[in-house]
Amino acid sequence: MQKNQEKNKSRGIGFIYPKKPSGKLYSYRKWVSYVLLACLFSFPFLKFRGEQLVLLNFIERKFVFFGLLFTPQDFFLFALAMLIFIVFIICFTVILGRLWCGWLCPQTIFMEMVFRRIEYLIEGDANRQHKLDAQEWNAEKVMKKLSKHLIFLFISFLIANLFLAYIIGSDHLYKIITEPVNQHLSGFLFIWIFTLVFYFVFAYLREVVCTVICPYGRLQGVLLDNQSLVVAYNVNRGEPRSHLNKNADQPRGDCIDCGLCVQVCPTGIDIRVGTQLECVNCTACIDACNEVMLKIGKPKNLIGFFNNDYIERNIPFKISFKSYAYAALLFAMLLVLSSLVYRRQLVQTTVLRASGTLFQTRPNNMVSNLYNAEFINKTNKPIKFVFRSKNKSDQIQFIQNTTQLPGEGTVEITFFLIRKTSDIKQYKSDAKFELLVDNEVISTASTTFFARPN
């Protein structure tokens, strides 16, 4: 362990030489990562209902999730979805610790399953990497370092393009790539800015993002409780530590102080010290320790998923009241979001009385109010519609009218709403309108009608 720490210090702050992990949990992590990477790289380029599968266009405030198009008028739904995601992470952490970081976080997946594995392939395992960095510059070192960083830069370029595909859309990204650079200077510039940012993160910052920059690790002290499952060392079973060939007659725990749990840790910590904010629950130390336990004939999971109460007082895991409370809140928020999405109108209709106008008296005992109406199409397809009053006795006289609403577009109309004076019972009354598509009401709006009572 001490040698490993010295190697890390010799390379500089934030640079660690983790030993290449292996084992059952690591295999599971690889398959989870492959699935997530496949989703991440395919979602911007798959089409569903005429839109890419996932789009997060903050510039135009357009968001698409699996065929559902959300416009700026639906931003409150997006904000609610983000709150639900935060509550989910909190609930997840209270129960399973920082497992999100080790298994699902894009930073960890790219770092451990892409960039680190390329490094292992080119430079070798931890000891070979350390020797390569320590040796003088020669043809071998130049070739390995140059090839590694060129591959890192190329992958960072792909990630930058992928990132922009989520932000500006894959169609716009294709134009930036295929059309002359002078027509898309800003887009071309952003691609290279993000490329250099991602390259710097994965080639140099690395685990510093998880241990220093990301605030999620520091939230563990607030979110975790004694019943939270975390990657932990069973001190009762492992202590006192001793090597196999020393003090054979003395009482000793199962830990033989091999240091493999420290050598495979991507953040360079000793899990035997206790739960630390640097631990991302990647489970590499569990695999390493289980391999040693198997060789020396001891039970597995000296390091495993434990709650603090189990280690200190042998109390088995159970979901805490706090976890149930977060789960109930999450469920309630999901119900609210589902209800809002289900009741969401495909066309938003807004009707307002023309400012500065009074009611108008008309021949044949009729009275009218002047209105402006705005229709916002929340779909990507044009809509042919009919606009009418919900009250069958009302009449509408259009001044500016249209019956075609373009996809993701907006149109405005101006009209008089005309009523019989015999129907006027009070100075201020309700006026309700309907927008029909194929004889089906898809949107409604209401406002007020002013007239002197009969």
C-alpha angles and dihedrals in degrees: 000000000000092000090050092052091048090053091051092050092048090058095049142257113322095012115114133175103216117187114246106268126225138169144088098302091046089055089052090049091052093054092046088050093049091053093047093046090049090052093045094052097041105043097075092051100044118091127213124173090352095305133091112264096249125015127170102183102171091169094063093023091238120142128182125188118180096322098325112116118205120193130195088274088063095051091115087064091053090048090050090049090053090051089051090051091052092048089048091054090048092049090045091051095047090056105031104020119222094340089126090066096051100041112021110022112110091220092058095041093052093041100046102027101037117017099031092047091051088051091052090049095051105030102024131230126331097285093049091048090052093049091047092053092046097050126087119268111273138149093280094051094045092049095048096043094044094048092046095050093043089054089046090052092048093050090046088053090053091048090049091053090046091050091052091047088062093046105041100016132259093261093057090044090054089055091051091051099043104034125072115289094236089064093057106029095145093049092047090049093050091050091058094042090055090043091057092043093053091043091052092047096050099034099043117003095045113141090011086080089062099038102038114010104040111076093203094085092056090052090065092083089059099038103040122082134180091276097052115114111236137161101269143161116244097232094182091060099034102047137124094038122212139158118257096246097047130084093349091176095052123091110262141170128239094264110098092189093240092150095221091127088061095042094056095044109113091208095045100239131138107239090198090072090066140259110337132182090238091064110102094184092242089152093222089127091053092056093046094049094045089054090054093045089053091053095050095042098249128134116271127247100054078145111034146118105312137154119230093244090058093053096043102034105009091245110154122236119278131162110262127229089250090058091051090049093052091045091051091049090048092049092049092050091049090052091051092048093047091050093049092048092047093050093042112125118230089217121040111214122196122182121185132173113251107264118250095017131119129203117287124224116221137190121274093039095295130141130192144193126207117234141182118212129194125197122196118194110215093188131076093236129082115253129209108207145176120221120203145151117264089223105080093208092059121095128211123209111191120214096174114017144167134170098198123085115189121225111276086356140123132225133182131207134187122211147155119242107211125199136176114255089228088065093055109099100159138022094248120038138158125270117194128189138192133206114208131196116187089350091303123117108235100163139023136191137183137199139153133283120209124202140135109264116249 
